[in-house]
Amino acid sequence: MTAFRILRWGSDELPPAVCLHDVRGHARRFERVARMLERGRLVVAYDLRGHGRSPWSGPHTIEQHAEDLHEVLDACGIDQAGLIGDGFGARVAIAYAVRNQERINSLTLLEPPLAPSPEAMREAARVERDGGGYAGVDEAIDRRRQEDGLLHTPRGLLEEEMAEHLVADDGRYRYRYSREAAAAALEAAAHPETRLADVLCPTMLIHGHESRWLTDGDVEAANDAVRRLRVEEVPGGHVVLWDAMAETSALVRDFLVAKDRTA
């Protein structure tokens, strides 16, 4: 048993892929990707600590998130899996894969913040702690487009997000996550990822063409460090699950199918 909120798509008889969402996110963001994979994969996603309907208590470190992933794998009876990490979730996936090589057979990294500006991350954390919510759904959608640099995301996707993740709170609307947990994640991401050379499993990195979080230099450094890395670029900014949903989902499916063929 576990207190974490877990979603599952596909048959338990299929090889598992476990998804870790970005800071301020939730498990259901992976539903469209999961629907494309469910004929060939059991897809598991869960609300990270401090987010959604999982426990909000701390600590909110990458190390604690990695321990939580271990708990979720055990609770789901998963001995070995591929990990799909979005944004901050990719940082957690890397940390876990490096320490538990025998349990992870592939990594899919969606716009991982490998070496973002420390100043920008700390400022984002400060803003997160000071956040005052939104007057309504329209304001929340407009702010999300601006803050995440969304270029191609259909409004319908954002309306779904609000229905799942936005809640009324004392006359304002706020997302269903702990602002302290989100701020701590942003501060953790301010430290560059230094363990990529220790990743041994097949890995794919998907990069948004106009991302402000992952630079071409970051991608080149990852290409030099990771032994078996496939790099793909998609349109739009940092949030590839929204700005390039179709392209990202197709690449994830292709990567996992190709890995099966060479296993």
ABEGO torsion letter per residue (X at the ends): XBABBBBBBEBAABBBBBBBBBBGBBAAAAAAAAAAAAAABBBBBBBBBGBEABBABOBABAAAAAAAAAAAAAAAGBABBBBBBBEAAAAAAAAAAAABAAABABBBBBGBBABBBAAAAAAAAAAAAABAEBABAAAAAAAAAAAAGBAABBAAAAAAAAAAABBBBGGBBBBBBBAAAAAAAAAAAABBBAAAAABABBBBBBBBAABAABBAAAAAAAAAABABBBBBBBBEBABAAAABAAAAAAAAAAAAAAAAAAX
